[in-house]
Amino acid sequence: MHKSLGAGLLLLLPAALRAEPLTFDAALQRAQNEAPSLNGREAGVRAAQSAAIAADRLPDPTLDIGIRDFPVTGPDAGRFNRDDFTMTTIGVSQQFINPAKRRARAERASAEIGLAEAEVSVEARNVRLETALAWIDLYYSVRRLEQLKLLDESLSDLQATVSARLASGSARPSQAFEPEQLRAQVADRRSALVAQIAKARARLARYTGDPNPSILGTPPELTVNRAALLAGVNDLPSLRTLDAQTAAMDAETRLARADKTPDWKVSASYGRREPRFGDLVSVGVSIDLPLFGRKRQDPRIAARALEAERARFDRLAGEREVIAELEGDLAEYNERQARLENARDNLVPLARKRAKLDFDSYGAGTVDLGTALLATLRVAEAEVDLLDREAEVARDAVRINMTYSGEQP
């Protein structure tokens, strides 16, 4: 009885209260399923596909109903049955678009689908990238906050040591403020980290749909392969979007050229008159006459061709811009990777060695405990700085791989 009641109450809880912590991959998958912007782009693809069905179809036929040759003046004015011209008519007409124009319309519709699909790819990549960076920022902000807690605990030991030295007269009165100054600096960094955690949670919630998301696990270990990234540049969603725009401009050019091929229309009508005069049937064909192409169709063709040429130049410029941005991002990544290795291989080990030497000297009586504890604080600060550098490298690796590679991390 109690178990059933508890299960029922659990089902009534908001989903956010029952949400499990998200691993890196789970957050990406959740964002792919939940991001409203991505769902909106996918609706745009379906809209383009639906519109393409009718792109190359003939226009609907036209039904014509009317009265012809009805007298309004003279002795027969206002009478239907006094002459052999007045009749009621019913007819149908069908316009036939030339095949070249229909093909061009179908190609343009296909290009619109390609453009919508490219926009989905661009938005999907943006959603994955922003979700990944939010997850990483939350992960490292939490780790840095934990490291600051250890630093704050060390300050308590330093405070006790300084108080003892002041009581014994071995420390200057001004040294009493050193622990408090350090604690105030730590408090500033803690406030900044709390704000960073809140911002990262908000960004993660934007894409995953969890109002208060939490994380689980560690970030993926990614490698940055310059040669592979450069080889896959042409497959990037941003450049595929420019390709789709070029295809759309080419279709517009072909559609403008098709205007020089005439369309035609077939019509048939039946006219009913007074029985003594007899009924009439009419059949006709209408053909467009593009006789003034130099002033009408040719300028439009030239304009569309120039727009297609501009689209090709935009594509080339886009590719060069992407390559330049990739090279710049790789340079920053290598610089930050070197700084991380320097901190990991030199700065942190040296701070630890110095702290050990100071504690050994304290044991030998050559330095006081305060100096030894300050060395411990420097180790903690070096480890926090190491986390900062590690976070920068992790963000860069994810951003570069997701921005410039078709592979999913």
Secondary structure, DSSP 8 states (H G I E B T S, - for coil): -HHHHHHHHHHHS-HHHH---B-HHHHHHHHHHH-HHHHHHHHHHHHHHHHHHTTTS----EEEEEEES---SSTTTT-SSSSSS-EEEEEEEEEE--HHHHHHHHHHHHHHHHHHHHHHHHHHHHHHHHHHHHHHHHHHHHHHHHHHHHHHHHHHHHHHHHHHHHHHT-S-GGGGGHHHHHHHHHHHHHHHHHHHHHHHHHHHHHHH--SS--B-S--------HHHHHHTGGG-HHHHHHHHHHHHHHHHHHHHHHTTS--EEEEEEEEE--TTT--EEEEEEEE-----TTTTHHHHHHHHHHHHHHHHHHHHHHHHHHHHHHHHHHHHHHHHHHHHHHIIIIIHHHHHHHHHHHHHHHHHTSS-HHHHHHHHHHHHHHHHHHHHHHHHHHHHHHHHHHHH-SS--
